[in-house]
Structure formats: structure tokens, C-alpha cells
Amino acid sequence: MAKDLSANLDLNLLRTFIIIAQEQNLRKASERLFVTQPAVSHALQRLRNHFDDQLFIKTKQGLTATPYADELYHHLTPAMDSLSKALNSTLEFTPAELDGKIRVALAPQFLASIGSELYLKIHKMSPNLNVEIVNWSATTLTDIQQGETLLGINYDIENTSKALMRKELMNGDSLVFVRQNHPFSGTHITMEEASQYEFACLIIPDRTEQISDVERILTQNNLPARICFRSTSAQTVLEVIKETDMLFPCIHDLFNYPHPDYRKITVQVDPTLSQYKLVSFCPYKNSKDPLTLWLTELVRELLAQRKNTTVS
């Protein structure tokens, strides 16, 4: 009779196996598990003995899974997710009791505007929760899919993995930010008027790495698009426009108060072009997860506060 590999196996070892498979690095795995690296090494040795397989081979880059480990991870991950949901489904969600670590990825404009407020909101309600709020990067969609990042906030992104759930939070409206004493003094600007100026734009991974939205829209309308500066940092772009006559296009209000250095101007464009969907991304398996739903609602509230601010 074949050996029953499920007999006498500690479920904590299976969780350790999944984290090692995702990180492919014992140090990083120990950090996610909040244990020492020797403890992870010991757990790995127990897993190797149990499954009679090396599971992970050392390489210059870290660890590489054996074919058996790849197959085991493929079958084990959804099973462990289902088990976790089954065990926790009857528990009432109480933010104050949360602990451990979560990571939320925000596109640059959202990191600049609500990053600190989001942390403070979470910390006030969940003081024992370790929170990482990071800039959206080229690996964020993969990180979300693999469970390394709990939630991501960005403009809508086409052709994402079917394993990811998109949830529309609200529409963003076209704005440009300028320095207070900018030569354009109005509160509304047309595309033709805007095209007379140079632009400083954000680089948003997975969306505007190759071409900015403003360049695409102006080109479609046969208008010049002079993009003179781009950065992944909203603060850096703001510093540049503070010293120049450049316009900083943004589909989101960066400030919920009158800023002494900057003004925001609404852009008059075709309604089909002026609104962009602000979207949260999470794995489909977490679509009804209380923690994910709670965090999404906190983000929605903060974005709504910006949207309801009167344009000055």
C-alpha cells in the first residue's frame, strides 16, 4: 500500500513549504513567517524527510523548486486557501484583533496622496498589525497573484491575469497641477490651451511605462504633446513643476487642502476621455475575504474624500 503523506503532517510545515516556494529564499521566508532562518531550515529538512524529495535546490539566485515541489505547490496552494477560509468563516472580523503583516501597493499618485493616511487609519483600528504600503512596481500584479501583496490600487489595467479580481472604486477626473504663480490663471483649461505648455508626467508601471495618457490623448486630437519630464515619484514631479511652467496631469486630487505652492485646474475634454476608473486588485480567492474587503473600503473612503474636495 502506498504511503499516506497526509498522515502525521503538521499543517504549519505545509504553510512553510508554500512560503519557501513563493520566496525561493530562506531568509525572506523567515521574515514572512516571523521566525528565525534556522527554524525555516529545520522545517525544510522535516519536509524533505516526509516527502522523500529535496524539494528545493540551492542556486546562485537562491532556491529552485524540484519538479516534485512544483507539482506539490500547484495542488497544495488552493487546498490550503480553502482550508483557511473554512476555518475562519465562522469568526467575526474584528480589526482590533488583527496581527501579522500585510502589504498594500499603491500607484504613485495614490501613494503620494493617501499613503500615510491609509496607514494611520489602519494603525488606529489595528494597532498590532504590521503594515507595508509600497509603490506599485512592475512585479505588483504577480505579487498580488502570489499572495505576497494583499491589495493593489491603480487606474484600470487591461489584460490582467484571470486569477485577479478587479473592483471599480470610482471614476477619477482629469486635473492638471501647476505652481501657484503659473502664467495660466484660470480654473479650467482646454486641451488646446494645455498643449501650449510642456508636461511633467508620472510613470505608472503596467499602464504608462511606454506612453503617458496625456501624450496619447493629445496625439489622438492632433495636438502637440511635449513631455519633457517623467518620474515614478509624484513628489519629484511636483518639485519640478514648482520651478517650471510645466503642467502635471493627474486623474486624482493629490491634496485635500489649499496648497501654498500648487494649484489644480480641471481639464475640459470629451467626457469619455476625462474619467478614468480607479480600481482595486486582489486574488479572486480573496474577493470575499473580510480583511481584503475592509481594506478596500478604507481606500474607497480616502479616495472619496479627495474627489469631494472643491477644486480651487
N, C-alpha and C positions, 0 to 999 in steps of 0.2 A: 504493500500500500504506500502511496506517495505521502511524503511528509506534509503535515498541515502547518503551513508557515504562519497562520494566524494564531496558532496556539501559543500561549505564554509570551506574547509580544507586547511590550509596553507601548501604548499609543504615543507617549512622549518621544519615543525613538522614531516613530513614523513622521512626526512633526519635524524633528531634527533632520531627518532624511530629506524632506521637502525643502527646507530652508537651505541646506547644503547644495541641493540640486539647483536651486534658483541663484544662489550667490556664487557657487563654484569657487569658494574661498572660505577656509575655516575661520579666519579672523572676522570677516564680515558676517558669517553665520553666527558666530558667538555674540557679536554686537546686537544682532536682531533678536537673539534668544535671551539676551541679558544673562549670559553665563560666561565662564572663562573658556579660553581656547582649548586648554587641556580637557575640559569637560566635554567639549564637542568632539575632540579626537577620540576620547574614550567611548562616546556614544557611537561614533562611526565604526570603531572596532567591533562593538557589540552587533551592529547592523551587518557588518561583513561576516561575522561568525554565524549569525542567524540565517542569512540568505546564501551563505557559502559562495560569495562573489566579492570581488574587490570594490565594486560599486563606483568608486572614483579613483582615477589615476592622476598622480602629480605631473604637472607640466610647468613650463616656464611662466605661463599665464595664471596658473592656479591649479584647478582641478578639472578634469574632464570625465564625464559620466561614461561608464561602460554601456554597451548595448542593453544589457540586462537592467541597469539602473534607469536608462532612458525609458524602457518599456514599463518598468515599475512606476516611475514618476507619472507617466501618461495615464495609467489606470488608477493610481493612488490619489492624485490630486482631487478629482471630482468626488471620489468616495469620502475623503476627509472633509471636504467642504459640506457635503450633505450631512455627515455625522455632526459637524459643528452646529449647523443650522437646526438639526433635530434636537440636540441637547439644549440649545439656547432659546428655542422657540417659545417656551413657556415662561421665560424670565422677563420681568418687566424692565424696560430700558430706563436706566437711571444715570444720567450723565455724571453725577457726583461720584458714582462708584467706579467710573472708568479708570483704568491704569494701562500700563504698557506704552507703546509708541505708535504714532500714526504719522503719515506723510501726506501732505496735500500739495499738489503742483498748480501754480497759477501762471497764466500767460503774463508777460512783462507788465502790461498796463494794469492788470488786476493785482499783481504783487505790489506795485507801487502805491495803489490807491487803497486797497483793503487788507493787505498782508498783515500789518501789525494789529489792526482792529479785529481781524478774524482770530488771531492768536489770543488776544486779550479776552474776547468773547468766550472762546473755548476754555481758556485757563480759569476764568471766573466760574464757569459751570462745572469744569472737570479739573480741579487743581492737581490731581495726581497723574494726569495724562501727559506724556512726553510728546510734544508736537514739533514736527518739522514742516515748515512752509517753504517750498523751494520754487525756483524759476522753472517754467516749462522749458524742457530741452528736447533734443532730437530723439531721446530714448523714453520720453514720458509715456507715450501710448503703450509701449512694450512694458514699461514698469507697472502701469496700471493693470494691464492684462495679466501679468505675472504675480500681482498682489503686493509688489514692493511699494507702490503708491496707492493709497486708498481712493483718492478722488482727484480729478483734474478739472480745471476751469479754463476755457478758452473760447474764442469765436468758433463757430461751427467748422468742422473739418470733414471734407469729403473722403470717401473710400477708406474709412477706418475698419478695423477688424470686426467681424460679425460677433466676436466674443465680447465686444464692448457695447455698453448701453449709452446712448446719447439722450440727455434730458434737457429740453429747452427751458431756460430760466426766464428770459425776457429778451426783448429787442434792444439793441443799442442804437443810438442816434449819432449822425455824423457831426463831429466837432473839429475845430482846429484850435490849438493853443498858441498864443503869441505873447511876447513880452508886453508889459503894461504900456510902454510908450511906443508901441509899434505904429508905423505910419497909417495902417488901415485902422480906422477908429470906429467902424460900425460894429453892430452886434450880430449881423447876418452877412454872409458872403456867398456870392455865386461861384460856380466852378470857373467861369471865365475870369472873374476877379482873382480867384485863388491861383489860377495858372500864371498870373503875372509875377508870382513870388517863387522863391526856392523853397524846398521842403526838407525837413529832417524827420525821418520815419523810424518806427520800430521794426526790428526783425523779429517776427514771431515764428518760432520753429513749427514745422508742419503746415504753415499757412502762407507766410510771406517771405520765405527764405530766398526765393528766386526773383520775385517781383512784388512790390508793395501794392496794396489795394488802391492807393491814390494814383499810382502810375497806371494801373490797369484801367481805372475809371476815366481818367483824363484822356488816355490814348483812345479809348472807345468813343470818346466825344470829340476826337480830332483836336485836342488841346495839348499844348506842350506840358511835359512833366519833368521838371528839373529837380531830381532827387539828389541832393548834394551831400547828405549825411545819413547814415543808418547805424543803429545800435540795438543790442538786445536789452539795454538798460534804459528804462523810462527816465530815470534821474539824469543820466548822461545826455539824453536828448533835450531835456528841459534846460540843462546848463548851457547847451549850445544855442537854443533859441533865445535864451536870456541875453545873449551877447550879439545876436544877429537879427535880421529881418525875416528869417525862415519861419514857415508855418509847420506846426506839429499836428498832423491829422491823427485823431484818436476816436474810436467809436465807443467811448466810455468817459465819464466825467472823473478826472483824477482828483478833484478837490471837492469837499463838501462845505467849503467856506470861501469867502473872497480872498484870493491870494494876493499879497502885496507885489509880487513880481510878475504874475502872469494873468492874462485874460483868456476867456474861452469864447469862441464865436461859433454860432451854428452855421452849417453849410447848407445852402439851398440847392438840392439836387433832386432828381427823379425819386419819388418815394420808394420805388423798387430797389434803388441803389443806396438810399440813405439809412436803411435799417439793416442791422446785422444781428443774427441770433447769437446770444450768449448761452453757452452750453456747458453742462457738466458731463464728465465722462467717468464711468466706473464699469467694472466687470458685470456682465449680465447676472452672474451668480450672486452679486451683492445688491441687486436692484431693489430688494425689499429688506435689506439689512438695516436695522434700526439706527446703527451708528452712521452709516452712509446717508440715510435719509435725514438724520439730524444735522449733519454737517452741510448737506446740500441746502437745507432750509436756512441755516445761518448765513451761508454765502448769498442766497437769494435776498435775504433781508438787507445785507450790507450793500449789494448792488442796487437795490430799490431805493435806498437812502440817497445814493449818488444820482440816480435817474430823476428823483423828485426834487433835486436841488435846482433852484431857479438859475437859469443862465444869466450871467452878469455881463 
